[in-house]
Amino acid sequence: MTQSQFNQVFLTQRLTLLRTLQRMVQNPSTAEDLLQETYLRVTRALSERPIDHLEPFVFQTARNLALDHLRARRIQSRTLMEDVPLEVVENVVAPLSTPEDATHAEQLLERLSVSLGQLTARQQQIFILSRLHGCSYQEIAERLDVSLSTVQKDLKLIMAICVGVAERLDHP
């Protein structure tokens, strides 16, 4: 199967693939990313070896990527909760907070901003991709061309910094 034949199959099946991925990951943006990654992985596989049954291979590649993403998200959510002490999680400002709570949250945000500003550029990217964009550890590692272990270690360090800032604010 040539690249042009694959492109034709991919274009023909793109909408079906995208819908399948959206049902699996429940996020249109993530599904688009996984669809793009599917294209790249199948293209790479085609350059390495012939693939006899291309359409099932494309769907299986997409499915595997979606499952990997879901698995990574599950691990990430478990890791996040394990890395942050329960009292910190419980002290997140509630919608019906007092003015003192709001002031405390503002001070915490200011101090976190200063501390996170002192991270390396890579650590800041890792934090933003993980916590603001919801990327999995694997996605971050691939985007930044670093190991999965580097992402995990940097996030653990960043979370420790965040916890330290919160503790110093609570116990001056």
C-alpha positions in Angstrom: 0.0 0.0 0.0 1.5 3.4 -1.0 1.3 6.6 0.9 -1.2 8.1 -1.6 -3.4 5.0 -1.3 -3.3 5.4 2.5 -4.1 9.1 2.2 -7.2 8.2 0.2 -8.3 5.6 2.8 -7.7 8.1 5.6 -9.7 10.9 3.9 -12.5 8.5 3.2 -12.6 7.2 6.8 -11.6 10.4 8.6 -15.1 11.4 9.8 -15.9 7.8 11.1 -12.5 7.7 12.8 -13.1 11.1 14.4 -16.5 10.1 15.7 -15.1 6.9 17.1 -12.4 8.7 18.9 -14.8 11.4 20.2 -17.0 8.7 21.7 -14.1 7.1 23.4 -12.4 10.1 24.9 -15.4 12.4 25.3 -13.4 15.5 24.1 -13.5 16.8 20.5 -10.1 18.5 20.7 -8.4 15.4 22.1 -10.1 13.3 19.5 -8.6 15.6 16.8 -5.1 15.2 18.3 -5.5 11.5 18.4 -6.7 11.4 14.8 -3.6 13.4 13.8 -1.4 11.0 15.8 -3.1 8.1 14.1 -2.2 9.5 10.7 1.4 10.0 11.7 1.8 6.5 13.2 0.3 4.8 10.2 2.5 6.8 7.9 5.5 5.8 9.9 4.4 2.2 9.9 3.9 2.2 6.1 7.5 3.5 5.7 8.8 0.6 7.7 6.8 -2.3 6.4 4.0 -3.3 4.1 0.5 -3.4 5.6 -1.9 -5.7 3.9 -5.2 -4.8 5.6 -4.8 -1.0 6.0 -8.3 0.0 7.1 -8.5 -2.3 10.1 -4.9 -1.3 10.9 -5.8 2.4 10.9 -8.9 1.8 13.2 -6.9 -0.4 15.6 -4.1 2.3 15.7 -6.7 5.0 16.6 -8.3 2.8 19.1 -5.0 1.9 20.8 -4.0 5.6 20.9 -7.4 6.5 22.6 -7.0 3.7 25.1 -3.4 4.8 25.9 -4.8 8.4 26.4 -7.5 7.2 28.7 -5.1 5.1 30.7 -2.7 8.0 31.0 -5.5 10.3 32.2 -6.6 7.8 34.8 -3.0 7.4 36.1 -2.5 11.2 36.0 -5.7 11.8 38.1 -4.6 9.2 40.6 -1.1 10.7 40.8 -2.3 14.2 41.2 -4.5 13.2 44.1 -1.7 11.2 45.7 0.8 14.0 45.3 -1.3 16.7 47.0 -2.2 16.3 50.7 -5.9 16.1 51.5 -5.9 19.3 53.6 -4.6 21.2 50.5 -7.4 19.8 48.3 -10.0 20.5 50.9 -8.8 24.2 51.2 -9.6 25.1 47.6 -11.8 28.1 47.7 -15.5 27.3 47.5 -18.0 29.4 45.4 -19.6 30.6 48.7 -16.3 31.7 50.3 -15.8 34.5 52.7 -13.8 37.7 51.8 -11.0 36.2 53.9 -11.0 33.1 51.8 -10.9 35.1 48.7 -8.0 37.2 50.0 -6.2 34.0 51.0 -6.7 32.5 47.5 -5.5 35.7 45.9 -2.3 35.6 48.0 -1.8 31.9 47.2 -2.2 32.6 43.5 0.3 35.5 43.7 2.9 33.4 45.5 2.3 30.4 43.2 2.8 32.7 40.2 6.2 33.9 41.6 7.4 30.4 42.5 6.3 28.9 39.2 7.9 31.8 37.4 11.3 30.6 38.7 10.9 27.2 37.0 12.9 26.4 33.9 11.2 27.0 30.6 10.7 23.2 30.1 9.2 22.8 33.6 6.8 25.7 32.9 5.7 24.1 29.6 5.2 20.8 31.4 3.1 22.4 34.1 1.0 24.4 31.5 0.4 21.4 29.3 -0.5 19.2 32.2 -2.6 21.3 34.4 -4.1 23.9 32.1 -4.4 21.9 28.8 -5.0 18.5 30.4 -2.4 16.7 28.3 -1.3 13.3 29.4 2.2 12.6 30.6 2.9 10.7 27.3 1.5 13.6 25.2 3.8 16.0 27.0 6.8 13.8 26.7 6.2 13.5 22.9 5.5 17.2 22.4 8.6 18.3 24.3 10.8 15.4 23.1 11.7 14.3 26.7 11.3 11.0 28.5 8.1 10.1 30.3 10.2 9.9 33.5 11.3 13.5 33.0 7.7 14.6 32.8 6.8 12.7 35.9 9.8 13.9 37.9 9.3 17.5 36.9 5.6 17.4 37.7 6.3 15.9 41.1 8.8 18.7 41.8 6.3 21.3 40.6 3.6 19.9 42.8 5.9 19.8 45.8 6.7 23.5 45.2 2.9 24.3 45.0 2.3 22.4 48.2 5.2 24.2 49.9 3.8 27.6 48.9 0.4 26.7 50.3 1.9 25.4 53.5 4.0 28.6 54.0 1.0 30.7 53.4 -1.1 28.8 55.9 1.6 28.6 58.6 3.7 31.8 58.3 
